[in-house]
């Protein structure tokens, strides 16, 4: 039996060197994923730009342009819940 995962989340501690993060779940559109940046003081901000998604390798690069985030930061990836209105009719 395969468990149903309704709202998967992945959290990464930044290291000042890497800026590519694995997203191990399938999705069709980058808009289905929230990328939350947590700074060294614990403040969370949703990021909507400067993100590159590689569907073949299931990775997100943030920032796609610029230096890797410092080790004081975290990146949280959250799949947005899809409402019935967003689902395709069968």
C-alpha positions in Angstrom: 0.0 0.0 0.0 1.2 3.5 -0.9 0.3 6.2 1.6 -1.4 9.3 0.4 0.6 12.5 1.1 -1.8 15.4 1.0 0.6 18.3 1.8 4.3 17.3 1.5 7.0 19.6 2.9 10.7 19.5 2.6 13.1 21.7 4.7 16.7 22.5 3.9 19.4 24.2 6.0 21.4 26.4 3.7 25.2 26.2 3.7 26.4 29.2 1.7 27.5 26.9 -1.1 24.6 25.0 -2.6 21.5 26.6 -4.0 19.8 23.6 -5.6 17.2 21.7 -3.6 15.6 18.4 -4.3 11.8 18.3 -4.6 11.0 14.5 -4.4 7.3 14.8 -5.3 5.7 15.1 -8.7 3.9 18.3 -9.7 2.9 19.9 -13.0 3.6 23.6 -12.4 6.1 25.6 -10.3 3.1 27.5 -9.0 2.0 24.3 -7.2 5.0 24.8 -4.8 5.5 27.5 -2.1 9.2 28.3 -1.4 9.5 29.9 2.0 12.8 31.5 3.0 13.5 31.6 6.7 16.3 34.1 7.7 18.6 33.9 10.7 16.1 35.6 13.0 13.3 33.1 12.1 11.4 35.5 9.8 9.6 33.6 7.0 8.9 35.1 3.6 7.4 33.5 0.6 9.5 33.7 -2.5 7.9 33.9 -5.9 10.7 34.9 -8.3 14.2 34.0 -9.2 13.4 30.2 -8.9 14.4 27.7 -11.5 12.6 24.3 -11.7 14.2 21.3 -13.4 11.3 18.8 -13.9 13.6 16.0 -15.2 15.8 16.0 -12.1 13.0 17.2 -9.7 15.1 20.1 -8.4 14.5 23.8 -7.6 17.3 26.3 -7.7 17.0 29.4 -5.5 18.2 31.9 -6.1 18.5 31.0 -9.8 20.6 34.2 -10.3 22.8 35.3 -7.4 24.9 33.8 -4.6 23.9 30.8 -2.5 22.1 31.7 0.7 24.1 31.9 3.9 24.2 29.1 6.5 21.9 31.1 8.8 19.0 30.6 6.4 16.6 27.8 5.6 14.5 26.9 2.6 11.1 25.3 3.1 9.3 23.8 0.1 5.6 23.1 0.5 3.2 21.7 -2.0 0.1 23.9 -2.2 -3.2 22.2 -1.6 -5.1 21.8 -4.8 -8.8 22.6 -4.5 -11.6 20.8 -6.4 -11.9 23.8 -8.8 -8.2 23.2 -9.9 -8.6 19.5 -10.6 -9.3 18.4 -14.2 -12.7 16.9 -14.9 -12.5 13.2 -15.8 
